[in-house]
Every structure is written in C-alpha cells, then in structure tokens.
C-alpha cells in the first residue's frame, strides 16, 4: 500500500492472512450450525427438505459472518501477533527502532480498510442474500407480502403539506402488494393542531406518491356530517415501496438504502430508531474492527519465545473480546428500547474498547 514501509506491509500481510484463515474457519462452523437450524425450520413444512435447508444456509451464512467480523479481526490479529512475538520478530522490529504504535498501526489500518470494504461492498450483497432467505422461508410457510409489523393493528401515517398543514391517515388494513387500504380516514389539521376537515372512504389506493380516496365523503367543523366529494387525491412524500421496506428486518437493509428510506418515512410518523441504530452500527464497523485489533495487540505483544503464560494471555484476550461483545449487546438493547440515543448506543462500545486498549498499552509502555 502507498505510504507504508515494507515492514508495515509485512505486518499487515501476516495479519490479513490470519484473518482470512479465521474467516474461512468461522464460515465453515457457521454454515454447519445454521444448516442444523435450517433443517429444524423447514422440517415443519411439506416439500421442504435438506436441499431447502442448504439454500437457506448458503443465503444466511455470509451475513452471520458479517456479524462475527469483529471477533474474526480480534482472533486473527491475536493469532498473527502471537506468532510474530513467539518467533521474536516483534523484538526485531523494536530493536530496529519501531515504536509500539507503528507496530500496532499496521493491523489497525488494515482493520479500518476491511471495515470500509465490508460496509460499502460486502454488506449490501449479504443483506440481499439474507432478504432472499427471509422470502424463501416465508414461501415455505405459505406467506406472501406479509403486512409490515407496525401496520398489523391498523395503519397510522402523517404527511406534512406544502402550506404547513398536516394530514393524518388511518386505515384498518393495507395490502402491501396492491397499495389498497380499507376503511380509510384522512384528517387535515393546521400546523398547531386545529382541525380543518375530514375525509372518509371505504377504500383508498396508494400509487406512486399519491393517495387516492375512492368515493370519499367530506366533513368540516360546523357543517353537515358528511358530503360526497367523489375521488380525492393527496400527494405523499413516501410511496408503497417505502412502506414495504418497513416490513423488512433492519438487518437486511444496507448503508446505501437506509438513509433514503429514513428520509422518506421520517415525516410519516414511522419510528426510525431501529433504522437509525442499524445505520450507525454500520458506520461504526471500521472503528469496531480497529478497536478489536488494538485489544488483540494488548494481549499478544507481551508473548515471547521462552516466557510462560502464552495460553493465559490468549485466553485473556478472548475473554476481553467476549466482554466487548456483551457491552455491544447491552448497548444495542437499551438503544432499541429508546433509553439512550442510538448514536450513543452504536458508538460507545467500540470507543470504550479502543480507549481501554490504548490505555493498557500506554500503561505497559510508559508505566
């Protein structure tokens, strides 16, 4: 790579090789475990057997590997630097004038580069595969175009208008394939909440960016209860495709479609927390990998060829990785519950891990 010395490229190469080996091993283990889970899932449905389970496993395993990527980086860096330390190569680097930060910098830069590649290139592919797996499993269960979870108790949407007014839409049900809504009601209010008018229709259709009430009736304050007004159309900032996207798990949305979706459904009153948390977790992925690389170096650098305690140091590194995993899960849980802002939930675990790792290295180097 441009700007790196041969020694730094060597360290990055050794780390990358270990990460790839760990990644291949993790993929094999993940596929074995997921295949058993897929067999259990499809065994309940006629016409679905081992071949269907294998298809589900092939589609889901890459995304499962993405979830494990921080730990693959941790174990790969730990393995590579433990080997370098035991063969005294780290000692040679230090004797040649390399500071510990230059030595650690190689896997950290590698982790940042891998993180960017995973988020921008690999994750969009794995999310499409995971979504295809969701659809296949839905087909085996006999489900088609299932109503998004947030609309199963009725449809509630809001739409700001150009003049400052706000439309509130309610419907008993929505067909996510055709855009047909039943028992639709639209209230129009001013920006400060003053009621202006109400439209009722037995049926409405959302087509493109337009909501059309069929044979609607209109009511206004102080007027007759309802007057037929025929079909009435209202412009919407979201389309049927956007509402269909809300039926997907946030985990099958990627960094390229999340911002657009959040922008379009944000004014509709649909909760954005799950999507915002997913987006920030993706953006924080390079930092997650870099923090794991630093944490691995904390426990790998003290290893040398004759000193004991190698197994103990490696086990400590693994334990530290699992503690970081627990912190991530805890932070995600309270972020999804809305107890803390999603930015804090997504960014706190990698930042804490990185700062703890750098503090331990500083303490060891400078006392």
Secondary structure, DSSP 8 states (H G I E B T S, - for coil): -TT--HHHHHHHHHHHHHHHHHHHHHHHHHHHHHHHHHHHHHTTSTT--HHHHHHHHHHHHHHHHHHHHHHHHHHHHHHHHHHHHHTTHHHHHHHTT--HHHHHHHHHHHHHHHHHHIIIIIHHHHHHHHHHHHHHHHHHTT--S---GGGTT-EEEEEE-TTS-EEEEEESEEETTTTEEEEEEEEEE-TT--EEEEEEEEEEEEETTEEEEEEEEEEETTS-S-EEEEEEEEE-SS-HHHHHHTTS-GGG--HHHHHHHHHHHHTTT---HHHHHHHHHHHTHHHHHHHHHHHHHHHHTT--SS-S-HHHHHHHHHHHHHHHHHHHHHHHHHHHTTSS-HHHHHHHHHHHHHHHHHHHHHHHHH-
